Amino acid sequence: MNQQPSVKAFSSSWSFQLMAVFALIFIGILLGSLLTVAITKALGVDYATIVQAVRIDNSLFVRNLVRTFTIINQVAMFGAPALLFAVLIAGKWWQFFQFHQFPKFYTLGLGVLFLLSIFPLAQALLHFNKQLPLPDWAVSMESNLTDLIKGLLVMDTPIEFLFSVLTIALIPAICEEMMFRGVIQQQLGKLTARPVLAIWITAVIFSSVHGQFEGFLPRLLLGASLGYLYYWSGTLWVSIIAHAFNNGMQIAVLYFSTAEMQQVENLEPQIPFALVLLCTIFALSIGYLLNKQSFVNKS
């Protein structure tokens, strides 16, 4: 008599687990959207109008409301599904994400330095990416996202600066790293038995989800770099801290800069090829050290 596969057998399948991950993300998107709509209804404002009207001259109330929506969507779309998946699969979610293994400060420092070192290459890729033609729908989507980000980056007080750091740096670093590196990359690595392939597939998904097509290539590089940091270190702490530092540094530069938003937006630094090459070699050297350290630790 043929026996039907048990639920346990399905749950042990890496492909099934990946499908479950994307199902949880979809459910998270729905719940996050429902929550934001409920908040706007309770406040007596229109959600669509708030989101579409985000501009630099928006009121403090609107800016903080959009920041709140952004945090809700980050947690609902990435953080909560990743945490729920880890609980269902492993039980001890902190071990699933390797949160119990806090790296040495030397490793954390190298991770941050590694990400900083790829910045010139990322800028070069951004310049190249902007030369590529985009369909009208992609241009419109890019424009809407740019307006949203510009609204979030208006910071008139230290409190608003800290709220922006929380919204754009800390929360995304935690939630996105838990989902993309902690869950998707880890599960893809088990499914394919090829860690490097898992890193790059996850990076493609990571860049695509952000929906900013003019920045697809530099964000692909960022995603892959964070993936390598997770792979080399064996803990999410390195990629989380490097991710948060990368985003937070850009917010701090904008906040403490004397230039206006329009001036910063129009500024596209021309980075010499020699500097791009030098920093890339430096980043590869740091990667070699981290990989060597990882090999020693595993041995």
Order of alpha helices (4+ residues) and beta strands (2+ residues): alpha-alpha-alpha-alpha-alpha-alpha-alpha-alpha-alpha-alpha-alpha-alpha-alpha-alpha-alpha-alpha-alpha
